[in-house]
Amino acid sequence: MRVLVTGSSGHVGGAVIQQLCAEGHELVGLSRQARESLPPSVRQLRLDISDPQVTVRLQEELGCCDALVHCAASQENDAEQLAKVNCGGTRHMLDAAKSLGVTRFIYISSMSFLEHPLQRPITEIHPLDGTRGHYGATKYLGEWMALSSHHQLNVMSFRLSSPVGPGLQYRRIFRIFLEKALKGEEIILHGQGGRRQDYVDVRDIARAVSVALKEEKKGPANVFNIASGVAVSNLELAESCVRVLQSASAIRFSGEPDPDEEVVWEISIRKAGALLGYSPQYSLDDSIRDLAAELREG
């Protein structure tokens, strides 16, 4: 199967390519910059998905393609850029999919446009919140555009929780705590460290894409939560980093309140398990250990 993966230089896109390449698929990576760590068999195209001519360029370069996995997205603070990439770029990729004869389109979405947990566990029908920022709004519009194309494409949308594991570049709480533990530095928590998040290993996301591509039956568009199914508190995350890395880091409470102290992102993955056979294989310990090994080597 020839598969086009957008955002191939990114965390999720890179992992998807590694997984599918290992399974013998023909991979084409699309990104604004090449990624040296991708397998040499992967054809890398340096194109901008927000460019109105990108559909024509892909038609010229590829002619045809079996599946498209749309991982590319902007996370910049600029609202115009977010709309240009996350909405306009998604529209261009949907147009490209139709011109290339794609039969399976997977949109990599997020939970950034969901209400802070009102019901637990969070399912695919959890209420939306249009006030959570421009990024969430543009990701939701991108998902809506993709799902609205189901009469022409076999579309799935994967709502990711918090991707972690090898290749993670964003310095958010997971990587910050891990780096502190690697250096033996103090890890500081606000509140009681009670906020709970679901961290999913990027390799499990890639496996979810793999099983979805094997679904041959064309059906209605569908949304799936792709997560680990385990909610971890900030305190538990810090303790896990110290334990797994055998770190001398001390964990200290700042004494300042955490406005999200009571927030619990408990994600249901029952639908993905039942309909796709999705089952996470990588634990939080695996994600910590393997990203730490990568950072040590780098």
N, C-alpha and C positions, 0 to 999 in steps of 0.2 A: 504494500500500500504506500502510495506517495502522500506524505503528510507535510503541509505547510504550517510552521509554528511561528507566530509573531512574538516579538519580545524575546527572541532567542538569546540575547545577551544578558537577560535578567535572571533573577533567582528561580522563579517558577518555570519560565520558558526554557531555561537551560536544563533544568531537571527533567522536564517532559522530553526534550530531545535526547538526553542520555538514556532514558528508559526505552523510548521507542526505537532508538538506534540499536540498542542491545537486543531488541526483539526482531531485528532484521528488516524494519521498515526503511523506505527511502525518505530521508529527511531533508527538508529545505527550511533553513532558519532565516527569518526576516527581522532585521533590526537596523537601527541607524549606525551601529558600530559592530564590528566583528568581535567574536569571542574566541580567543586562542585555545581555551580549554575544551572546546567541543571536539568530538571525534572528527578526524580528517575526511571521513566519508560524507559528512554533512555539507551540503551546498549552502553557503551563506550569502544572502542578498542584502546589501546595504541600501535600504530604502526607508523613507519616512511615510508611515501610514496616513499621516494627515495631509499629504500631498495629493491634490485632486487627480494627478496623473498616475498614481501608484497602481490603479487597477489596470491601466493600459500596459504599464511596465511589467506587471506580473504576467499578463497574458502573453506578452512578447517573450518573456524569460522562460515560462513554464508550459504554456499551452493548455495543460490540463492538470488536475490534481484530484485526489480521492477524498481528502479530509483537510480541514483547517482548524487549528487550535489557536484561538485568539487570546494570548496572554498579555500582549502589550498594553500599557496604560501609563498615563502621566500622573505623578503625585505632587506636582508643583503647587505652589500657593496661588499662582496666577489663574483666575477664573477663565479668562479667554483661552489660555493654553490648555487647560483641562477640558474645556468644551471642544476645542479643535482636535485634540488627540482622542479623548475617551468617547466622544460622540461622533465627530466627523470621521475619525479614523475607523471606528467600528462600522459606520455606514460604508466606507470604502472597502473594508474587508468583506462585508456581506455582498457587495456588488462584485468583488473579485471572486468570491466563492461561487456565485452563480455563473460568471463567465468562464470559470475554470472547470465547471462540471462537478463541483464538490458535492458529495452526498451526505457528509457528516460535518456539522459545524459545532464546535464546543467553545462557549464563551466563558472565560475565566472571570467570574464576578467576585463580589466581596460581601461582607455583612455591614459595611460602613453606612448603609442607608436604612438599617433596621432601627426601630426604637430600642432604647436601652431596655434590657430584659424586663418584660412585663409578665410573661408567662414562662414557666420552665417545665421541661426543656424547650429550647427555641426550635421550632419546626420551620418548614418552608412556607408556612402561611402566617408567620409572625408579622405583626403590624409594622408598617414602614414609617420613617420619620424624614420628612423633606427638609428639616431645618438643621441637619447635622453637618452642613458644610457643602462646598462646591464639589469636592471630590466624590462624596457619596451620591450627590445628585447626578453627576455625570456618569458614574458607574451604573446607577439605576437606569438612566436613559439608554445607556449602551445595552444593558440587559433587555430592556423593553424592546428596543429595535431588533435585537437578535431573535427574541422569542416571537416577535410579530412576523418573522420571515419563515415560520414553520411550515407554511403551505408550499414553500418552494425548496426549503432545506430541512434536513433532519437536525434540529437544533436541541442542544442541551446547555443549560447554564449551571456552572459550579460556583456556589457561594462559599468562599474559603473563610475559615476563621482567622488564625494568625500563623502564616507559614514560617517555619523555622528549619533548622538543620543546615547541612553543608551549603555553602554559597550565599548565606544570608549576609547582606551588606548593610541594611538599615540598622542604625544604632538606636534601637528602641530597647525596652526593658529587658528582653531576653538576651540580646547581645551585650548590653551594658553590664548586666549581672555576671554573665559568663566571662567577660573581659576582666572585671574586677576580681573574680575568683582565680583566673589564670595568673594575675599579678599579685595575688595575696592581699589585695586592698580591701578596705572596709566596704561593705554593702549596706547602703542606707535605705530604710523603708519609711514611708509616711504612714500615718494612722497605725493600724495593727497589721498591715500587710494582708488585709482580708479580700481585696479585689481578686476575683477569679476569672481566668481567661483560658480558652481552649487553644492549645498550641498544637498544630498539625505539622508533621514532618513533610518537607517538600517532596520527598521520595514517595510518600503515600499519595500525595496529590497527583504525581506523575503516574502512579499505578492506577488511580481512579480514571485518568484520561485513557490509559491503555485498555482497561476493561470496557469503557464506554465506546471506544472505537470498534470493538468487536461485536457490538450490538448491531445485528443486521436488519432487524425489523424496523421499518419506518413508521413512526408513531407521532403523536402530538408533541409539541415542545414541552420540555420538562425542566424543572429547577431542582437541584440537589444540594443539600448541605454537605460540604466536604471538610471534615474536622477529625479530631482524634476521639471525640466522645468523652473526654475527661477534662473537667474544669480544675485548674490549678491556681492556688492563691499566690500572690506575690511573695509571701513568706515561704511557701512550699517551693517556689521556683528558686529563691535564693538558697534555701537549704539544699536543694538538689544540686545546684551548681557547686556548692562547697563540698558536698559528699562525693559526687561523681569525679570531680577533679582533684579530690584529696587536698583541698586548698586550706591555707591558714587564715583565710579571710574571716573577719568577725562580722556578724550581722547586727546592725544597730538601728534602733527606731529614732527618728528625728524629733519626735514630739509634736510635729506638725500634722494637722488632719489631712486625710485623703478624701476628697469629695466623692470619689468612686468606691469608697470602702465597702459598701453593701452591694455593689454591682457584681452579678454572677452570670458569666456567659456559659451557660450549660447548654450545649448544642446536641440536638438529636441527629443521629446519622442513620436512623432506622430505614428511612426511605432509600437512601443510597445502598444500604446493605441488602434490602429486600429486592430492589429492581435492578441493581448493577452488580451485586455480589461484592460490594466494596467492604473491605475490612482492614483497618489500619494495622501495619506490621511493625512500625517503628515507635518505640517508647520515648518519653521525654528524656530519659537517660541516654538513649541512643543519639538523640538530636544534640544534646549537650556535648557528649563525648566526641562525636564526629565533627561538629563545627569547631570544637577546641583543637582537635588534631589538625584540621585544615589551617587554622590561624597560627598554630605553632610552626607549621611547615612554611607558611607564607612570610 
